[in-house]
Amino acid sequence: MFGNAPKAMWEKWIPPDAKNRIPLACRCLLVRDQGKTILLEAGIGAFFEPTLRARYGVVENSHVLVEGLQAIGVEPEDIDVIVLSHLHFDHAGGVLREYQPDTPLELVFPRATYVVGAEAWQRAVAPHARDRASFIPGLTNLLVASGRLELAASDRADALGDGFRFHRSSGHTPGLLLTEVEMPKGPVLFAADLIPGKAWVHLPITMGYDRYPELLIDEKMTILEDLLARNGRLFFTHDPNVALGTVRKDENGRFLVIDEQPALTQLQA
């Protein structure tokens, strides 16, 4: 998760366990806008069979996203739009129902329009050997068969209103779609795997999963400078403790985020 950064550095940010593992979230953002209920990403879900669940350290065997939505009165059929930054399993697996033996994969959100970046879609349809294992076999077929797939080729999507626009990044995976949500206090950017958590705001820090680390650093700098100028905030999908932070610089000119609320559950304007 920290690329070529030495353990002596990163273990101060997120201490590992005895097996050298660190806790990570798969956090999603729910937005209500002009009568639409919109979900930014779907997390890892519960589609893994038990062996793979153990391999990847998924501690829950139930569909946490569905349960979390139901806890605030939102059923799967209430979701109008799901924006997927890319189709790696820890970001898109939540669109699938829980694993059942000898049962084929099935989408869990029966009405949702699925928005995927056009380039990220092509990567999923024809993955490179380097990240083929990060995609879910059969998922693209299910999305096409639903008749509710929108491939976004610009900075807007027909399924979303004017208050949303996309940034693109290719350092992690080609065509990563970053959704910006307009807010009165400044924009909120769903940072996906460009900046998966607070520690990765530091420019040199990248992941071993990143396809082009140097490109990612350049893209990260551009995004952070832009958000800094506009009082922007970052929403983190993988940070185990911090959901949202405002972009700032310290006295040495290094980027940082000011936590708005650890483990944020509701985003205020």
Beta strands, then each sheet from edge to edge (+ up, - down):
strand 1: 29-33
strand 2: 36-40
strand 3: 81-84
strand 4: 113-117
strand 5: 149-152
strand 6: 164-169
strand 7: 176-181
strand 8: 188-190
strand 9: 233-235
strand 10: 244-249
strand 11: 255-259
sheet 1: 1+ 2- 3- 4- 5-
sheet 2: 6+ 7- 8+ 9+ 10- 11+
end
